[in-house]
Amino acid sequence: MSILILALAITAAQILLALAMGCATFRMLRGPRAQDRVLGMDALYLSGMLLLLTYGIQTGRTLFFEGALVIGLLGFAGTVALAKFLMRGEVIE
Amino acid sequence: MIQAPDLPLWAALLVGFLVLFGAAITLVGALGLLRLGNFYERIHPPTLGSTLGTGCILIASMISFSTLHSRPMVHEVLIAIFVTLTTPITLMLLARAALYRDRSEGSTVVPEDLASLPPAEGQPARDRS
């Protein structure tokens, strides 16, 4: 009984997070300007990290937690690098 | 795919509600990212997912692993601290870059640069180690 409730809730949450990733991907592909694309990528990796955490809850393994931590670290570095590039790219032009 | 950890009923209800609520809040943030009309409006909604959504899902994960292994497992605090620290930094850098780009091309959407402010973000590079 409790397994069924939890499995339904986690599956629904995974579908919602996948929809969130879809919205972020749309903004990343269609964003009118470069900063919109970077913002979409930020939201995309965050939703992906949360999706990985729900898989970790579902399977009960801590492997997914480490993957989520790595996604968080690398996504932060990537977004900061892209923001810096947007700041300086036009100075050089 | 029916697969879930074998938790007692109270923990299952709590974990299910928290996971579902966090995912729904994240989806609301992503929909805001999709629908709002301006970059400076769009930069706000993703933080809904990175604060409340991440917090709810991480608390659910902590409850699940702690009841499964019958001892407190709080390593998810690492992700919570990290996301809480880094989200404001990245979004402020991004907003500054967007403001700089809009001002440098003379857009009328953003307000004028008041009194040509000095570069106020020079400070954080100073190391305190």
Backbone of each chain as ProteinMPNN parsed JSONL, in Angstrom:
{"seq_chain_A": "MSILILALAITAAQILLALAMGCATFRMLRGPRAQDRVLGMDALYLSGMLLLLTYGIQTGRTLFFEGALVIGLLGFAGTVALAKFLMRGEVIE", "coords_chain_A": {"N_chain_A": [[0.824, -1.202, 0.0], [1.764, 1.322, 0.999], [3.976, 1.362, -0.606], [2.829, 1.526, -3.111], [1.535, 4.051, -3.032], [3.778, 5.705, -2.709], [5.231, 5.088, -5.01], [3.514, 5.973, -7.029], [3.428, 8.725, -6.423], [6.112, 9.447, -6.769], [6.523, 8.832, -9.446], [4.72, 10.594, -10.67], [5.901, 12.995, -9.877], [8.278, 12.791, -11.273], [7.346, 13.007, -13.873], [6.36, 15.642, -13.827], [8.748, 17.035, -13.369], [10.094, 16.41, -15.685], [8.51, 17.771, -17.518], [9.074, 20.355, -16.67], [11.769, 20.447, -17.385], [11.401, 20.352, -20.104], [10.155, 22.836, -20.616], [12.264, 24.55, -19.887], [14.142, 23.783, -21.772], [12.877, 24.594, -24.095], [12.964, 27.372, -23.723], [15.675, 27.671, -23.823], [16.307, 26.959, -26.431], [14.783, 28.729, -27.958], [15.143, 31.229, -26.978], [15.025, 34.752, -27.084], [17.362, 36.276, -26.798], [20.864, 36.034, -25.912], [21.203, 35.941, -23.133], [18.788, 34.904, -22.266], [18.99, 32.326, -23.159], [21.084, 31.366, -21.575], [19.881, 31.53, -19.091], [17.82, 29.675, -19.435], [19.374, 27.367, -19.623], [20.38, 27.257, -17.055], [18.027, 26.796, -15.531], [17.428, 24.351, -16.667], [19.523, 22.566, -15.925], [19.121, 22.561, -13.227], [16.559, 21.418, -12.921], [17.147, 18.926, -13.945], [18.91, 17.989, -12.032], [17.176, 17.748, -9.846], [15.498, 15.772, -10.839], [17.236, 13.606, -10.943], [17.605, 13.291, -8.215], [15.065, 12.416, -7.455], [15.077, 9.935, -8.704], [17.012, 8.777, -7.125], [15.653, 8.608, -4.658], [13.72, 6.797, -5.433], [15.052, 4.38, -6.112], [16.578, 3.981, -3.875], [19.323, 4.149, -3.712], [22.527, 5.607, -3.092], [24.036, 6.467, -5.135], [22.909, 8.142, -7.039], [22.7, 10.513, -5.688], [25.331, 11.445, -5.625], [25.746, 11.899, -8.321], [23.915, 13.991, -8.67], [25.098, 15.948, -7.114], [27.447, 16.422, -8.544], [26.343, 17.428, -10.915], [25.25, 19.801, -9.922], [27.586, 21.215, -9.13], [29.075, 21.453, -11.583], [27.221, 22.713, -13.211], [26.919, 25.186, -11.956], [29.513, 26.242, -12.352], [29.514, 26.365, -15.155], [27.408, 28.176, -15.727], [28.316, 30.516, -14.498], [30.628, 30.954, -16.003], [29.519, 31.403, -18.537], [28.011, 33.713, -18.046], [30.043, 35.503, -17.449], [31.26, 35.51, -19.91], [29.284, 36.699, -21.484], [29.372, 39.197, -20.392], [31.952, 40.119, -21.006], [32.38, 39.617, -23.665], [31.37, 41.54, -25.386], [32.87, 43.699, -24.79], [35.288, 43.181, -25.911], [34.654, 43.12, -28.573]], "CA_chain_A": [[0.0, 0.0, 0.0], [2.61, 2.515, 1.059], [4.846, 1.323, -1.784], [2.052, 1.993, -4.267], [1.388, 5.507, -2.903], [5.062, 6.362, -2.942], [5.628, 4.922, -6.411], [2.7, 6.882, -7.848], [3.844, 10.107, -6.186], [7.428, 9.701, -7.351], [6.4, 8.841, -10.904], [4.097, 11.866, -11.057], [6.89, 14.053, -9.705], [9.237, 12.708, -12.381], [6.717, 13.565, -15.082], [6.331, 17.1, -13.685], [10.102, 17.564, -13.547], [10.437, 16.307, -17.107], [7.836, 18.892, -18.18], [9.851, 21.555, -16.351], [12.958, 20.416, -18.232], [10.972, 20.701, -21.456], [9.978, 24.292, -20.683], [13.58, 25.19, -19.868], [14.791, 23.518, -23.059], [12.252, 25.482, -25.08], [13.505, 28.724, -23.548], [17.081, 27.667, -24.215], [16.419, 26.909, -27.888], [14.011, 29.77, -28.589], [15.315, 32.485, -26.27], [15.33, 35.799, -28.053], [18.726, 36.765, -26.7], [21.792, 35.053, -25.34], [21.018, 35.774, -21.686], [17.664, 34.0, -22.064], [19.465, 30.948, -23.332], [21.855, 30.97, -20.393], [18.904, 31.337, -18.011], [17.171, 28.401, -19.695], [20.293, 26.282, -19.282], [20.435, 27.196, -15.597], [16.826, 26.1, -15.063], [17.467, 22.972, -17.169], [20.36, 21.668, -15.119], [18.539, 22.431, -11.894], [15.484, 20.416, -12.974], [17.774, 17.626, -14.13], [19.441, 17.581, -10.738], [16.055, 17.298, -9.018], [15.034, 14.502, -11.397], [18.175, 12.582, -10.488], [17.343, 13.04, -6.795], [13.88, 11.563, -7.318], [15.493, 8.559, -9.007], [17.706, 8.281, -5.944], [14.641, 8.2, -3.67], [12.979, 5.638, -5.931], [15.826, 3.148, -6.056], [17.211, 3.806, -2.581], [20.787, 4.069, -3.81], [23.131, 6.933, -2.928], [24.81, 6.804, -6.335], [22.279, 9.264, -7.725], [23.011, 11.729, -4.948], [26.631, 11.95, -6.068], [25.535, 12.476, -9.65], [23.246, 15.287, -8.534], [26.084, 16.901, -6.588], [28.344, 16.788, -9.645], [25.599, 18.306, -11.816], [25.172, 21.117, -9.302], [28.893, 21.891, -9.198], [29.465, 21.797, -12.947], [26.277, 23.677, -13.74], [27.288, 26.501, -11.416], [30.703, 26.727, -13.063], [29.153, 26.694, -16.528], [26.602, 29.396, -15.808], [29.17, 31.671, -14.183], [31.512, 31.196, -17.143], [28.743, 31.999, -19.637], [27.666, 35.091, -17.685], [31.262, 36.295, -17.627], [31.488, 35.674, -21.353], [28.352, 37.709, -21.981], [29.823, 40.5, -19.892], [33.209, 40.576, -21.6], [32.454, 39.394, -25.105], [31.115, 42.745, -26.144], [33.953, 44.652, -24.556], [36.357, 42.863, -26.852], [34.21, 43.407, -29.939]], "C_chain_A": [[0.859, 1.253, 0.0], [3.569, 2.547, -0.126], [4.115, 1.871, -3.001], [1.893, 3.513, -4.233], [2.686, 6.204, -3.286], [5.477, 6.253, -4.396], [4.824, 5.844, -7.308], [3.165, 8.327, -7.68], [5.17, 10.394, -6.869], [7.347, 9.726, -8.871], [5.761, 10.134, -11.392], [5.092, 13.012, -10.943], [7.916, 14.019, -10.825], [8.645, 13.255, -13.665], [6.704, 15.086, -15.015], [7.717, 17.7, -13.92], [10.535, 17.47, -15.002], [9.761, 17.422, -17.9], [8.59, 20.196, -17.913], [11.108, 21.612, -17.196], [12.602, 20.771, -19.668], [10.784, 22.195, -21.625], [11.325, 24.996, -20.735], [14.299, 24.974, -21.19], [14.208, 24.405, -24.158], [12.819, 26.897, -24.966], [14.965, 28.777, -23.991], [17.209, 27.673, -25.739], [15.827, 28.144, -28.546], [14.275, 31.145, -27.999], [15.696, 33.61, -27.207], [16.771, 36.294, -27.965], [19.574, 35.755, -25.946], [21.553, 34.864, -23.854], [19.808, 34.899, -21.373], [18.09, 32.552, -22.214], [20.25, 30.479, -22.119], [20.916, 30.703, -19.217], [18.166, 30.009, -18.185], [18.069, 27.235, -19.346], [20.396, 26.122, -17.777], [19.234, 26.431, -15.043], [16.851, 24.635, -15.484], [18.324, 22.086, -16.283], [19.804, 21.531, -13.711], [17.421, 21.394, -11.882], [16.064, 19.027, -13.168], [18.342, 17.082, -12.831], [18.326, 17.054, -9.839], [15.506, 15.964, -9.512], [15.928, 13.356, -10.95], [17.954, 12.266, -9.011], [16.094, 12.183, -6.61], [14.197, 10.114, -7.713], [16.232, 7.948, -7.826], [16.74, 7.838, -4.863], [13.976, 6.905, -4.108], [13.768, 4.344, -5.768], [16.5, 2.933, -4.713], [18.717, 3.677, -2.642], [21.36, 5.483, -3.716], [23.963, 7.339, -4.134], [24.246, 8.046, -7.011], [22.542, 10.581, -7.02], [24.335, 12.31, -5.413], [26.539, 12.544, -7.458], [24.901, 13.846, -9.576], [24.218, 16.342, -8.029], [27.025, 17.362, -7.697], [27.633, 17.716, -10.627], [25.507, 19.709, -11.239], [26.462, 21.892, -9.426], [29.202, 22.353, -10.61], [28.51, 22.806, -13.569], [26.559, 25.077, -13.239], [28.483, 27.07, -12.172], [30.349, 27.15, -14.48], [28.378, 27.986, -16.633], [27.43, 30.628, -15.494], [30.082, 31.988, -15.354], [30.751, 31.857, -18.282], [28.352, 33.437, -19.32], [28.872, 35.999, -17.846], [31.545, 36.536, -19.103], [30.549, 36.72, -21.929], [28.781, 39.1, -21.563], [31.002, 41.001, -20.698], [33.236, 40.453, -23.1], [32.254, 40.661, -25.895], [32.144, 43.814, -25.884], [35.036, 44.425, -25.586], [35.941, 43.252, -28.263], [34.521, 44.818, -30.357]], "O_chain_A": [[0.721, 2.125, -0.857], [3.937, 3.621, -0.602], [4.695, 2.585, -3.819], [2.081, 4.189, -5.244], [2.699, 7.152, -4.071], [6.014, 7.205, -4.964], [5.368, 6.436, -8.241], [3.284, 9.066, -8.657], [5.344, 11.45, -7.477], [8.012, 10.533, -9.519], [6.19, 10.709, -12.393], [5.13, 13.896, -11.798], [8.378, 15.064, -11.284], [9.342, 13.889, -14.457], [6.995, 15.757, -16.006], [7.855, 18.732, -14.578], [11.254, 18.337, -15.5], [10.346, 17.962, -18.838], [8.731, 21.035, -18.802], [11.489, 22.68, -17.675], [13.386, 21.408, -20.37], [11.191, 22.769, -22.635], [11.519, 25.922, -21.522], [14.987, 25.869, -21.68], [14.925, 24.899, -25.028], [13.117, 27.54, -25.972], [15.435, 29.806, -24.476], [18.109, 28.312, -26.284], [16.315, 28.572, -29.592], [13.701, 32.132, -28.459], [16.591, 33.45, -28.037], [17.34, 36.694, -28.98], [19.074, 34.763, -25.416], [21.684, 33.749, -23.349], [19.783, 34.225, -20.343], [17.618, 31.669, -21.498], [20.106, 29.338, -21.68], [21.128, 29.769, -18.443], [17.915, 29.301, -17.209], [17.598, 26.221, -18.83], [20.489, 25.005, -17.269], [19.383, 25.542, -14.205], [16.36, 23.77, -14.758], [17.914, 20.983, -15.923], [19.993, 20.498, -13.067], [17.332, 20.584, -10.959], [15.543, 18.053, -12.624], [18.272, 15.884, -12.556], [18.495, 16.044, -9.155], [15.096, 15.122, -8.713], [15.448, 12.272, -10.619], [18.096, 11.117, -8.593], [16.05, 11.327, -5.726], [13.652, 9.177, -7.129], [16.102, 6.755, -7.552], [16.961, 6.816, -4.213], [13.698, 6.027, -3.292], [13.221, 3.328, -5.338], [16.952, 1.826, -4.424], [19.329, 3.146, -1.715], [20.755, 6.439, -4.2], [24.534, 8.43, -4.159], [24.994, 8.895, -7.496], [22.603, 11.635, -7.653], [24.46, 13.523, -5.58], [27.166, 13.562, -7.752], [25.281, 14.758, -10.31], [24.172, 17.494, -8.461], [27.362, 18.543, -7.784], [28.228, 18.675, -11.12], [25.664, 20.694, -11.96], [26.459, 23.072, -9.778], [29.553, 23.514, -10.82], [28.924, 23.655, -14.359], [26.455, 26.046, -13.991], [28.474, 28.23, -12.584], [30.827, 28.178, -14.959], [28.642, 28.806, -17.512], [27.275, 31.666, -16.138], [30.294, 33.158, -15.675], [31.269, 32.768, -18.928], [28.355, 34.291, -20.206], [28.748, 37.127, -18.322], [32.004, 37.608, -19.499], [30.952, 37.534, -22.76], [28.578, 40.068, -22.295], [31.058, 42.181, -21.044], [34.036, 41.119, -23.757], [32.874, 40.857, -26.94], [32.282, 44.746, -26.676], [35.637, 45.378, -26.08], [36.778, 43.667, -29.065], [34.209, 45.212, -31.48]]}, "seq_chain_B": "MIQAPDLPLWAALLVGFLVLFGAAITLVGALGLLRLGNFYERIHPPTLGSTLGTGCILIASMISFSTLHSRPMVHEVLIAIFVTLTTPITLMLLARAALYRDRSEGSTVVPEDLASLPPAEGQPARDRS", "coords_chain_B": {"N_chain_B": [[6.052, 1.472, -14.087], [6.468, 0.21, -11.143], [8.108, 0.934, -8.527], [9.513, 1.462, -5.449], [10.918, 2.584, -2.338], [10.54, 0.559, 0.656], [8.792, 1.931, 2.858], [7.451, 2.893, 6.107], [3.951, 3.808, 6.587], [3.447, 6.512, 7.337], [5.848, 7.773, 6.701], [5.916, 7.267, 3.982], [3.706, 8.718, 3.054], [4.512, 11.306, 3.759], [6.947, 11.624, 2.352], [6.049, 11.238, -0.27], [4.247, 13.391, -0.569], [5.995, 15.584, -0.212], [7.851, 15.266, -2.316], [6.176, 15.45, -4.533], [5.124, 18.016, -4.209], [7.443, 19.608, -4.351], [8.252, 19.062, -6.988], [6.057, 20.078, -8.374], [6.212, 22.798, -7.736], [8.638, 23.408, -8.947], [7.899, 23.006, -11.594], [6.035, 25.06, -11.883], [7.74, 27.24, -11.704], [9.26, 26.817, -14.042], [7.275, 27.119, -15.952], [6.727, 29.806, -15.603], [9.142, 30.817, -16.501], [8.787, 30.24, -19.139], [6.594, 31.801, -19.916], [6.622, 34.541, -19.159], [7.291, 37.961, -20.213], [9.682, 39.407, -20.507], [13.205, 39.746, -20.172], [14.099, 40.531, -17.646], [11.914, 40.033, -16.098], [11.749, 37.32, -16.482], [13.934, 36.312, -15.148], [13.304, 35.86, -12.557], [11.37, 33.624, -11.968], [12.747, 30.958, -12.14], [14.067, 30.72, -9.709], [12.194, 29.835, -7.94], [12.115, 27.069, -8.251], [14.71, 26.541, -7.461], [14.884, 27.172, -4.8], [12.503, 26.538, -3.056], [11.552, 24.208, -4.345], [13.884, 22.582, -4.584], [14.476, 22.414, -1.854], [12.244, 21.036, -0.771], [12.378, 18.547, -2.122], [14.876, 17.658, -1.317], [14.517, 17.418, 1.46], [12.613, 15.393, 1.466], [14.166, 13.338, 0.412], [16.052, 13.062, 2.446], [14.377, 12.184, 4.59], [13.485, 9.777, 3.518], [15.87, 8.226, 3.135], [16.806, 8.195, 5.743], [14.801, 6.813, 7.213], [14.898, 4.44, 5.862], [17.448, 3.365, 6.354], [17.449, 3.475, 9.039], [18.937, 5.269, 10.566], [20.159, 8.597, 11.073], [20.639, 10.18, 7.986], [22.103, 12.664, 6.456], [23.362, 13.665, 4.189], [22.384, 15.089, 2.066], [22.281, 17.691, 2.759], [24.541, 18.916, 1.841], [24.047, 19.441, -0.919], [21.932, 21.203, -0.559], [23.091, 23.404, 0.807], [24.958, 24.131, -1.114], [23.442, 24.793, -3.418], [21.9, 26.867, -2.373], [23.881, 28.727, -1.859], [24.961, 29.231, -4.419], [22.985, 29.955, -6.289], [22.051, 32.759, -6.019], [24.46, 34.024, -6.731], [25.015, 33.25, -9.413], [22.706, 34.197, -10.712], [22.757, 36.93, -10.178], [25.136, 37.664, -11.459], [24.376, 37.072, -14.078], [22.222, 38.826, -14.46], [23.538, 41.239, -14.23], [25.225, 41.077, -16.454], [23.306, 41.058, -18.49], [22.156, 43.553, -18.103], [24.317, 45.184, -18.647], [24.695, 44.568, -21.336], [22.274, 45.48, -22.433], [22.423, 48.195, -21.821], [24.708, 48.965, -23.206], [23.935, 48.791, -25.808], [22.121, 50.763, -25.95], [19.418, 50.376, -25.202], [15.954, 51.064, -24.528], [14.567, 49.83, -22.587], [15.752, 49.394, -20.129], [16.578, 51.287, -17.167], [18.38, 54.44, -17.03], [21.934, 54.715, -16.493], [22.646, 55.625, -13.353], [24.402, 58.388, -12.414], [26.722, 57.331, -13.361], [27.829, 54.852, -12.104], [30.485, 53.615, -9.996], [32.479, 50.65, -10.607], [30.856, 48.381, -8.89], [31.133, 45.746, -8.309], [33.675, 44.982, -7.727], [34.661, 44.101, -5.341], [34.21, 41.29, -4.426], [36.265, 39.558, -5.179], [38.311, 39.633, -3.439], [40.348, 37.739, -1.371], [39.812, 35.829, 1.597], [41.301, 34.046, 2.964]], "CA_chain_B": [[7.221, 1.067, -13.297], [6.153, 0.311, -9.725], [9.268, 0.664, -7.696], [9.68, 2.492, -4.428], [11.43, 1.982, -1.105], [9.503, 0.042, 1.546], [8.771, 2.793, 4.033], [6.166, 2.892, 6.824], [2.936, 4.591, 5.885], [3.581, 7.958, 7.572], [6.992, 8.256, 5.939], [5.567, 7.227, 2.562], [2.838, 9.866, 2.769], [5.291, 12.54, 3.872], [7.9, 11.689, 1.245], [5.302, 11.428, -1.51], [3.741, 14.766, -0.645], [7.085, 16.553, -0.386], [8.403, 15.126, -3.663], [5.201, 15.962, -5.498], [5.032, 19.47, -4.046], [8.664, 20.215, -4.891], [8.23, 18.967, -8.446], [5.042, 20.997, -8.903], [6.736, 24.165, -7.621], [9.638, 23.57, -9.998], [7.195, 23.141, -12.872], [5.467, 26.412, -11.923], [8.844, 28.134, -12.043], [9.625, 26.65, -15.448], [6.219, 27.728, -16.768], [6.956, 31.244, -15.562], [10.253, 31.073, -17.421], [8.29, 30.134, -20.5], [5.493, 32.678, -20.268], [6.803, 35.971, -18.914], [7.601, 38.601, -21.469], [10.851, 40.273, -20.504], [14.269, 38.984, -19.501], [14.206, 40.883, -16.218], [10.849, 39.302, -15.41], [11.993, 35.883, -16.579], [15.02, 35.822, -14.311], [12.798, 35.536, -11.224], [10.696, 32.351, -11.66], [13.512, 29.737, -11.87], [14.482, 30.605, -8.308], [11.173, 29.061, -7.235], [12.577, 25.691, -8.208], [16.011, 26.337, -6.819], [14.794, 27.301, -3.344], [11.463, 25.707, -2.427], [11.507, 22.894, -4.978], [15.042, 21.81, -4.15], [14.371, 22.156, -0.424], [11.262, 19.979, -0.507], [12.841, 17.239, -2.597], [15.999, 17.219, -0.482], [13.988, 16.958, 2.753], [12.006, 14.091, 1.205], [15.25, 12.359, 0.263], [16.611, 12.821, 3.787], [13.442, 11.356, 5.367], [13.458, 8.443, 2.934], [17.086, 7.46, 3.435], [16.952, 8.01, 7.186], [13.932, 5.735, 7.678], [15.303, 3.187, 5.222], [18.64, 2.842, 7.009], [17.185, 3.641, 10.473], [19.871, 6.168, 11.241], [20.081, 9.86, 10.322], [21.541, 10.372, 6.846], [21.801, 14.037, 6.044], [24.36, 14.176, 3.248], [21.748, 15.999, 1.106], [22.524, 19.072, 3.195], [25.595, 19.449, 0.963], [23.42, 20.038, -2.106], [21.118, 22.346, -0.134], [23.99, 24.539, 1.055], [25.611, 24.549, -2.351], [22.479, 25.478, -4.291], [21.523, 28.131, -1.74], [24.97, 29.691, -2.019], [25.366, 29.566, -5.781], [21.929, 30.533, -7.13], [22.111, 34.22, -6.105], [25.674, 34.477, -7.415], [24.888, 33.111, -10.862], [21.65, 35.043, -11.288], [23.183, 38.331, -10.151], [26.101, 37.848, -12.551], [23.659, 37.05, -15.344], [21.448, 40.053, -14.58], [24.49, 42.314, -14.506], [25.66, 40.964, -17.846], [22.201, 41.475, -19.355], [22.016, 45.005, -17.955], [25.431, 45.785, -19.376], [24.452, 44.44, -22.772], [21.176, 46.361, -22.829], [22.854, 49.591, -21.77], [25.73, 49.26, -24.197], [23.335, 48.989, -27.119], [21.199, 51.885, -25.879], [18.023, 49.971, -25.145], [15.122, 51.934, -23.706], [13.866, 49.037, -21.587], [16.413, 49.497, -18.829], [16.781, 52.677, -16.755], [19.699, 55.0, -17.298], [22.968, 54.485, -15.494], [22.602, 56.802, -12.491], [25.657, 58.994, -11.961], [27.814, 56.484, -13.865], [28.325, 54.261, -10.866], [31.762, 52.912, -10.077], [32.28, 49.191, -10.665], [30.575, 48.002, -7.507], [31.338, 44.326, -8.033], [35.105, 44.688, -7.652], [35.065, 43.615, -4.021], [34.174, 39.897, -3.962], [37.438, 38.749, -5.533], [39.304, 39.681, -2.364], [40.32, 36.459, -0.647], [39.839, 35.985, 3.046], [41.89, 32.827, 3.528]], "C_chain_B": [[6.917, 1.281, -11.82], [7.399, -0.069, -8.949], [9.43, 1.813, -6.718], [10.253, 1.823, -3.192], [10.296, 1.59, -0.168], [9.533, 0.839, 2.843], [7.486, 2.545, 4.813], [5.234, 3.947, 6.246], [3.121, 6.092, 6.095], [4.743, 8.515, 6.755], [6.678, 8.27, 4.452], [4.694, 8.412, 2.19], [3.632, 11.16, 2.766], [6.228, 12.703, 2.684], [7.176, 11.935, -0.076], [4.799, 12.84, -1.653], [4.866, 15.748, -0.916], [7.668, 16.489, -1.792], [7.469, 15.742, -4.698], [5.116, 17.479, -5.436], [6.265, 20.162, -4.623], [8.681, 20.187, -6.404], [7.217, 19.935, -9.037], [5.529, 22.436, -8.838], [7.788, 24.421, -8.691], [8.989, 23.749, -11.36], [6.569, 24.528, -12.989], [6.555, 27.423, -12.289], [9.23, 28.039, -13.508], [8.557, 27.237, -16.367], [6.341, 29.245, -16.763], [8.094, 31.648, -16.476], [9.787, 31.069, -18.86], [7.382, 31.302, -20.854], [5.768, 34.158, -20.088], [7.474, 36.633, -20.11], [8.958, 39.254, -21.599], [11.967, 39.508, -19.799], [14.312, 39.273, -18.01], [13.027, 40.362, -15.422], [11.157, 37.811, -15.385], [13.075, 35.398, -15.644], [14.514, 35.434, -12.927], [12.245, 34.119, -11.079], [11.592, 31.138, -11.458], [13.988, 29.611, -10.428], [13.448, 29.898, -7.454], [11.595, 27.602, -7.128], [13.856, 25.523, -7.419], [15.959, 26.592, -5.325], [13.784, 26.313, -2.768], [11.427, 24.309, -3.033], [12.662, 22.019, -4.528], [14.945, 21.467, -2.672], [13.414, 21.02, -0.126], [11.789, 18.62, -0.933], [14.011, 16.743, -1.76], [15.525, 16.742, 0.882], [13.333, 15.586, 2.594], [13.072, 13.007, 1.096], [15.871, 12.025, 1.619], [15.701, 11.913, 4.602], [13.468, 9.922, 4.854], [14.692, 7.635, 3.319], [17.245, 7.223, 4.927], [16.06, 6.89, 7.694], [14.325, 4.407, 7.066], [16.487, 2.561, 5.957], [18.573, 2.965, 8.52], [18.341, 4.307, 11.222], [19.865, 7.458, 10.436], [21.118, 9.933, 9.209], [21.231, 11.736, 6.245], [22.826, 14.547, 5.036], [23.736, 15.091, 2.197], [21.911, 17.454, 1.499], [23.597, 19.733, 2.335], [24.986, 20.139, -0.248], [22.635, 21.269, -1.714], [22.0, 23.576, 0.073], [24.554, 25.055, -0.255], [24.653, 25.319, -3.251], [22.077, 26.826, -3.699], [22.62, 29.172, -1.907], [25.132, 30.143, -3.459], [24.271, 30.217, -6.611], [21.957, 32.063, -7.167], [23.325, 34.716, -6.88], [25.484, 34.405, -8.924], [23.843, 34.071, -11.419], [22.028, 36.517, -11.225], [24.208, 38.608, -11.238], [25.379, 37.939, -13.89], [22.858, 38.337, -15.542], [22.367, 41.243, -14.859], [24.96, 42.282, -15.956], [24.565, 41.434, -18.796], [22.014, 42.986, -19.303], [23.11, 45.725, -18.736], [25.194, 45.728, -20.873], [23.36, 45.388, -23.229], [21.618, 47.817, -22.828], [23.82, 49.912, -22.885], [25.134, 49.377, -25.591], [22.207, 50.015, -27.065], [19.747, 51.493, -25.867], [17.235, 50.892, -24.221], [14.388, 51.173, -22.626], [14.447, 49.264, -20.198], [16.577, 50.965, -18.456], [18.208, 53.142, -17.025], [20.658, 54.691, -16.158], [23.079, 55.731, -14.622], [24.007, 57.199, -12.071], [26.867, 58.143, -12.307], [28.55, 55.789, -12.728], [29.678, 53.609, -11.06], [31.523, 51.408, -10.129], [32.119, 48.602, -9.286], [30.853, 46.54, -7.241], [32.815, 43.978, -7.958], [35.5, 43.989, -6.38], [35.195, 42.097, -3.909], [35.391, 39.056, -4.323], [38.478, 38.733, -4.417], [39.242, 38.41, -1.532], [40.479, 36.711, 0.845], [40.543, 34.798, 3.697], [43.14, 33.115, 4.346]], "O_chain_B": [[7.081, 2.384, -11.299], [7.694, -1.247, -8.748], [9.479, 2.981, -7.105], [10.092, 0.616, -3.014], [9.226, 2.199, -0.184], [10.212, 0.469, 3.801], [6.518, 2.037, 4.246], [5.655, 4.85, 5.523], [2.974, 6.869, 5.152], [4.64, 9.6, 6.182], [7.112, 9.17, 3.733], [4.898, 9.042, 1.152], [3.457, 12.007, 1.891], [6.303, 13.774, 2.081], [7.622, 12.733, -0.9], [4.903, 13.435, -2.726], [4.724, 16.644, -1.747], [7.95, 17.523, -2.399], [7.898, 16.451, -5.607], [5.046, 18.151, -6.465], [6.147, 21.181, -5.303], [9.073, 21.163, -7.042], [7.472, 20.547, -10.075], [5.296, 23.215, -9.762], [7.838, 25.502, -9.276], [9.457, 24.536, -12.183], [6.568, 25.115, -14.071], [6.326, 28.339, -13.078], [9.497, 29.055, -14.15], [8.871, 27.783, -17.425], [6.095, 29.899, -17.777], [8.034, 32.68, -17.143], [10.317, 31.797, -19.701], [7.398, 31.755, -21.998], [5.191, 34.97, -20.811], [8.134, 35.975, -20.915], [9.353, 39.625, -22.704], [11.691, 38.7, -18.913], [14.533, 38.37, -17.203], [13.111, 40.253, -14.199], [10.87, 37.121, -14.407], [13.149, 34.203, -15.359], [15.22, 34.746, -12.189], [12.624, 33.441, -10.124], [11.228, 30.299, -10.634], [14.284, 28.507, -9.972], [13.765, 29.412, -6.369], [11.461, 26.975, -6.077], [14.071, 24.493, -6.782], [16.916, 26.255, -4.627], [14.159, 25.366, -2.076], [11.286, 23.326, -2.306], [12.468, 20.867, -4.14], [15.289, 20.355, -2.27], [13.723, 20.138, 0.675], [11.664, 17.645, -0.193], [14.133, 15.542, -1.515], [16.06, 15.771, 1.417], [13.469, 14.721, 3.459], [12.909, 11.903, 1.617], [16.176, 10.868, 1.909], [16.177, 10.973, 5.238], [13.472, 8.971, 5.635], [14.579, 6.497, 3.775], [17.755, 6.182, 5.343], [16.497, 6.088, 8.52], [14.115, 3.357, 7.673], [16.515, 1.347, 6.158], [19.523, 2.606, 9.215], [18.666, 3.947, 12.354], [19.596, 7.429, 9.236], [22.316, 9.772, 9.445], [20.2, 11.918, 5.597], [23.132, 15.739, 5.025], [24.46, 15.801, 1.499], [21.706, 18.351, 0.682], [23.576, 20.945, 2.121], [25.347, 21.269, -0.578], [22.65, 22.272, -2.428], [21.692, 24.659, -0.425], [24.62, 26.262, -0.482], [25.004, 26.371, -3.784], [21.93, 27.809, -4.425], [22.336, 30.358, -2.075], [25.411, 31.315, -3.708], [24.574, 30.959, -7.546], [21.891, 32.632, -8.257], [23.24, 35.709, -7.602], [25.753, 35.372, -9.637], [24.053, 34.686, -12.464], [21.664, 37.284, -12.117], [24.169, 39.661, -11.873], [25.718, 38.769, -14.733], [22.813, 38.881, -16.646], [22.019, 42.142, -15.625], [25.078, 43.321, -16.606], [24.839, 42.118, -19.782], [21.749, 43.623, -20.322], [22.865, 46.736, -19.394], [25.45, 46.693, -21.595], [23.481, 46.029, -24.274], [21.244, 48.587, -23.713], [23.772, 51.002, -23.456], [25.739, 49.988, -26.472], [21.427, 50.134, -28.009], [18.914, 52.185, -26.452], [17.776, 51.432, -23.256], [13.664, 51.77, -21.829], [13.713, 49.32, -19.211], [16.704, 51.81, -19.343], [19.116, 52.335, -17.221], [20.251, 54.443, -15.023], [23.546, 56.773, -15.082], [24.715, 56.417, -11.438], [27.903, 58.213, -11.645], [29.707, 56.082, -12.429], [29.992, 53.111, -12.142], [30.456, 50.944, -9.728], [33.1, 48.349, -8.587], [30.822, 46.109, -6.088], [33.184, 42.813, -8.107], [36.55, 43.349, -6.321], [36.186, 41.623, -3.354], [35.535, 37.943, -3.819], [39.41, 37.929, -4.437], [38.173, 38.048, -1.039], [41.157, 37.637, 1.29], [40.377, 34.58, 4.897], [43.751, 32.192, 4.885]]}, "name": "protein", "num_of_chains": 2, "seq": "MSILILALAITAAQILLALAMGCATFRMLRGPRAQDRVLGMDALYLSGMLLLLTYGIQTGRTLFFEGALVIGLLGFAGTVALAKFLMRGEVIEMIQAPDLPLWAALLVGFLVLFGAAITLVGALGLLRLGNFYERIHPPTLGSTLGTGCILIASMISFSTLHSRPMVHEVLIAIFVTLTTPITLMLLARAALYRDRSEGSTVVPEDLASLPPAEGQPARDRS"}
